[in-house]
Every structure is written in structure tokens, then in C-alpha cells.
């Protein structure tokens, strides 16, 4: 087991990465001891792992409740959130309770948001079971649900007490979901660590085969990068925005097609290709570096071509974005591999990127 610390003073917490953690993890048992505990999961992950997690808690809880939600991004809604609140209130859970999010990013975001607002805030733990959630969404305290107009537009910052990334849960991921998670792995290398990006490229076959050595190293390094950024900017007032490389385009793709048609990582993969192209047009990134990044994204099994929407449609979708200023989108761009910044860009350059041919 490896441990990475997210350093946020009194809100600091560890990310534990290893195998067999669901079956018995003493830090989790200690957090759950004597408390009312609710495992929030979905109808895909619950049948696979809720039993093992419950058994791993080993009777430490005063009360153990499982809340099962419908799976999928399209269910990241108020209705699903209210199902969590209904279950907690019916079971008379108090302010000392603990919520455990067991699942991918959708479950983690919803359970975390429920914890942020239930009785004005209760403790929660992230137990991510997808690669995307283990390397990205479970770390940093962002919680939210979607609105039809935009992704993650209703939410709160609420840090978990613990993140538990069990590598064994990745073995049941469909290939498409694994590729979607690799988008965030690639993103971390692109924005912060060119040596890591080279390692991802070198190990791509092993990563797509979910080989434990390569996967464990990738998850640990991605979590280290994200933990460092979050420690410097917990509430995304500055440097943390670089973690959204590719996401302004990607969130627009998700919203434009209807949440769930493209997986988040697929949309981010295509979005990173667009953001790299935009970086080149701004004179910040060498074109060969952008082409190399696009090739790595393609090798991960991700799309590299965005929808051929009109400029006006893109602007409509991108204006509902948390990085936008008064409705005008801003973009995370690369100033070379491993260096990123947030910028406003001229409409003319954005038009060129949106109209660029698939082969760039």
C-alpha cells in the first residue's frame, strides 16, 4: 500500500493506493467505528463491491446502511441526490454520521455533495472504483451534480476524510471505461510532468491491459500531482484551474450530446487535442509536441476528433463553464509539455481550432 497526503492543514487526508483494501483497511475501520455509516453506490458497482466493503468494516459501525442509485452520468441529478437524503433521514442519521462513496466519479460527486449539505456538512470517504475516479475526481473535494445547461454547475467544495483506491476494482472495468480514465492520467503528465507523460506513452499497452505495476505507478503519480495542486489552491482560485486542461471543450461535448453519450474521459481526450491545437496557434506549444500528445491520446483508445458544430454552438455550450468570466470562456493551454496556464483567447484563433481538420 502507498500513501499520498493531501496537505490542507486541519482538512488534510491520505490517499491510500493498493490491492485488497476493501477487504480490510484499518484507517477506514477507525473512521467508521461506532458511527452511523451509509455506503452510497450504484446499481453497477454495488453488486460487485458493496458486500466486500461491508465485510471489511467488520461490524465497526453502529449502523450500516447501503443506498443504491441508478448508474450513469445522466442520473447525476437532484432526483438521485434526494434519494440519498431520503434514506439518511428515514434512518435518522445524525450530524456524526459518515458517508462512504463507493463507485466512479458520478457516485463520488453525488455522495460528496450529499455529505457537504446534509445537516450542513458531515464526514465522508471516497472509495473510487474506476480509474478516472482514482486518479482525479475522488481527490480534491469537488462535489456536484449536473444541470441540463452545464456539467457540475451545482455543488460544493467538501474534502473527504480519506480516499481508498483499491487496484483490484479496476479489473472489472470495461475497456471503454479504462480508456476514459487514461484521459486524466495523460492530462496530469501533459500539464505537470513531461517525464511522466513519456512513461505513460511507454507503458500504454500495460496500462490498457490493467497490469498492476504500471497501473499502480500511474495512479500514485497522478494523485501526487493532483494533491500538490490542490494543496496550493484548494478552491480553484488560481493554479488549480490547470487541472481542467481539455475540460472546457470536453464539458461542452458532454452537454451538447446529452450527459452520458460520451464518457467524461472521451470528451476530455478530444478536448485535450483541441486545447493543444489552440496552444500552438497562440505560439505557446510546438506543433510536434501537440501531434505527439494527440498520438498518445489515440493510443489510449480515446477519440481525438471533436464534433463538427458551428462556432456559435460551441460558444453557447462553453459559456456555461465554471472558468468562464461573464459568459466568455477561458481555456487552459500548454506553454510546453508540463507547463499550463489559464487564458482568454482571441475569437479568431478559437475559430481556427474549432474548424481544424481531424489530422490537425
N, C-alpha and C positions, 0 to 999 in steps of 0.2 A: 504494500500500500504506500502511495505517495501522498504528501500533504502540501497544499499550497495555501498560504494565508492571504486573505483579502484584508488589508490593513486600513481600518476605518475607526480607529480609536475604540470607543466603547461598543461600536457596532461591528467590530472585526469578527471574522469567522473563517473556519478552514474549509477547503475543498479537498475531499478525500477521493483518491482515484485508485482503483484496484479491482481485483476479482473476488467474488464471494462475499461482497459487503452486505448484500441484502440478507444473507443468512445469519448475520450476526455482526453488529458494529457497536462497540461499546459506547462511543460518543453519542450515537443516536439513542441507545437504550438509556443513557444517563439523562438526555434531554426529555425523554418520554416518561421517565419514572414518576409514578403517582399522579399523572395528569390525564385529563380528558384528551384523547388523541383522535383526530379524524384523518384518514387516508383519503385524499381526493385523487381519483384516477379516471380512466375512460374505459369504454367497453371493448377496446382492443388490448390495452395493456393490463387492465385489471385481472382478466382470467389467467394471464401469464405469470404475473409477479405479485399481486396483492397478497396471495396466500403466503408466499415466501417472506414478504416484508412483515406480515403479521406474526408469523412464526419467529422471525428474527428478533422482534420486540420482546418475545418470550414472557409475556404476562407482566411486563414492567408498568403498563398503563393502568390507570384506574378504570378507564372506559376506552374501548376501541371501536370506532365507527368507520365504515367504508362508504364513501359517496362516489357513485359511478356515473360519469357524464357521457353523452354521445361523443364519439371521436371525430376529429377533423376541424380544420380552420373555420369552416362555415358555421360551426357551433360555438365559436368564441364570442358569445353574446350575453346580453343581460339575462335572457331566459335561463341559460346554463348557469350563470352566476347565482341567480336566485335559487336554483336547485341546491346549491351548496348552503346558502343561508337558511333555506327551509329545513334542511337536515340538521344543521347545527342548532337552530332554535328549537326544533322538535325534541332533540336530545338534551336540551337545557345546558348546552356548552357555555361555560363562563369565560371571563377575561383571562383566566390562567390556562386556557386550553392550548393545544399545539396542533397545527395543521401540517400534514405531510403531503407534498405534491409528488405523485408517482406517475410519471409519464413523460411525454415530449414537451415541446415548447408551449403548445396550446394549454395543456393541463397546468404547467408551471406558471404561466402568466395568469390564468384564471384563479388558481388556488392561492397564488401570491397576492392577487388583488383582493380576493375574499379575506385573506388574513390582514391585509392593510386596513380594511374598513370595518371588519366585524368587531362590534363593540369598541370602535375607534382604534383597533390595532391589536393583533395577537401574534404570538411567535409562529414561525413556520420553517419547514425544512424542505429543501429541494432534493428529490431523488430522480434525476433525469434518466430516461431510458432510451433516448435517441442520441445519435452523435451530435446533431445540431444543438440539442439542449445541453449536452455535457460540455461542449466547448464554448457555448455562447449564452443562450437565453437563461440558463439557471444561475449565472454568475452576474452580480452587479445590482440586483434589487429592482430591476424594471419589471413592473407588473401591469397588465392591461387587458382590456377586451377591445374588439374591433367595432367600428361604426360603419354603416354602409358607405359613407363618404371617404373613409380612410382607415388604414391599419393602425391599431394600438393607440387610438386617439383618446381613449377614456381609461385612465389608470393612475398609478401612484408609484413613487419610489418607496420600496419597503424591503430592506435587506433580510435575507434568510439568516437563521442561526447556524446553519450547516448545509453544505452541498455534498451529496454522496453519489459519486459516479462509479457505478459497478460495470466494469467492462463486459461482464457476461451477458448483460441485457442487450448488447449490440448484436449478438449472434442471431437474434430473431428478426432483425430489421430487414425489410425488403431492400433489394438493390437500389431502387429509386430513392428510398429514404436515406440510405447510406450516402449516396451521391449528394443528396441535398445537404447533409451535414458537412461534407467535404468543402462546400462553398465557403462556410465560415472558417474552416481550417485554413484554406487558401487565403482568405481575406486577412487573417492575422499575420501571415507571412508577408503579404503584399504591403501592409501599412506599417509594419514594425520590425521585420527581421528577414532580410534577404537570404541569410544562411538557412533559416528555417524554411523559406519558400523553396530553396534548392533541395532541401531534404524531402519536402513533400513531393516534389517532382520526381526525385529518385525513388521514393518509396510508394509511388502511386499504385502500382499493381498490388503491393502488400496491403495498402490501406483499403483498396476496393475489395480485397479478399478478407478483410477484417482480421488480419493477423495481429495477434495480441501485442507483440513487441512494438511494431510500427504504430499501431493504434494507441497504445498506452503513451508512447513518447509524444505523439501528436496532440493528444488530449492534455497532457501535462503542460506542454509548451504553450498551447493556445490559452489555457487557463492562466498561466503565468503572465502572458501578455495582457490578457483582459484584466486580471487582478491589479496589475501595475497601473493601467489606465484608469480604472475605477477608483483606485486609492488616490490618484491625483485630481480626480474630478468626478465626485460621486453623483452629482445631479445634472451632469451634461451641460455645464455652463461654458465649457471651453474644449479642452483637448479630448474629452470623451466622445465628441462628435465624430472623430476619425473612425470609430468602430462601425459607423454607418457607411463605410465605403461600399458603393454599389447599391445602397438601400433606397436612395431617392428614386432611382429608376426602378428598382425591384419592387418597392411598395406600390408604385404606380401600376406595374404589371399585374400584381396580385389583385388590386382593387378593380382594375379595368376589366379583367376577365371574370371577376367574382371570386371571392376568397375560397381557396381550395382547389381551383382548376390547375394553377401552377403551385407547386410546393414553394415554400418560402426560399429555400436554398436554390431552387431552379431559377426563380426570379432574380435572386441576388447574383447568381452566376452570370446571367445575361447582363444584369445591371453593372457588374464589375467591368465587363468588356466595354460597355458604353462609357463608364466613368474613366477608364484608361484611355479610350479614344479621345474623350474631352480633354484629358490631361495633356495628351500630345498636341492637340490643337491650341492649347494655351501656352505651349512651348515649355512645359514642365517635365515631360516624360519622353524619353527616346522611343521612337516608333518600334524598334526591335524589342524593347522591353515590353511594350504593350502587346505585341504579337506573341511573345513568349508566355505572358500571363494568360492570354486567351487560349493558347495551346494547352496549358496546364488545366485550365477550367474545362476544356473539351475532354481531356484525358480523364477527368473525374466523372465523366458521363453526364455533364451539365450542358444545357443549351447556351449557345453563345450569340444567338440572333434574337433580337427583341421584336415585338410586334410592329408591323408597318403602319402605325397610327399616324394621323395628321399631327403637325406641330401643336395645333390648338387643343387636340385631345390630350396630348402628353402634358401640356401646361395645366390643363384643367385637373388632371389626376395628381400632378406633382405639387400643385399649390396647396393641397391638403396634406401637409407633411410637417412633422414636428420641427424640422430645421428651417422651414420657410419663414421669411420675415414679411409680415403684412401681405401674405398671399404670394410672394415671389420666392421661387425655390432657390435653395443654395445646395452646393454639391461638395462632397468630399472628393478631392482629387489627389493624385500622386505627384510628388515632387521628386520622383525617382523611386525605385523599388525600396520599400522600407521607410519611406517618409511620406506623410499625408497631411493635408490641411483642408479646412472648410472655406469655400469661396462662393461669391456671386460670380456669374459668368455672363459674358455678352450674349444676347439673343442670337446673333449671327453664328457664333461658334456652336451654341447649343443646337441650332437648326441643322448645322452640318453634321453633328454627331447623330442626331435623330434620323437623318436621311442617309447615313453612311451605308454602304453595301455590306452584306454579311462577311465578306472576306477582308473588310477594312483596307 
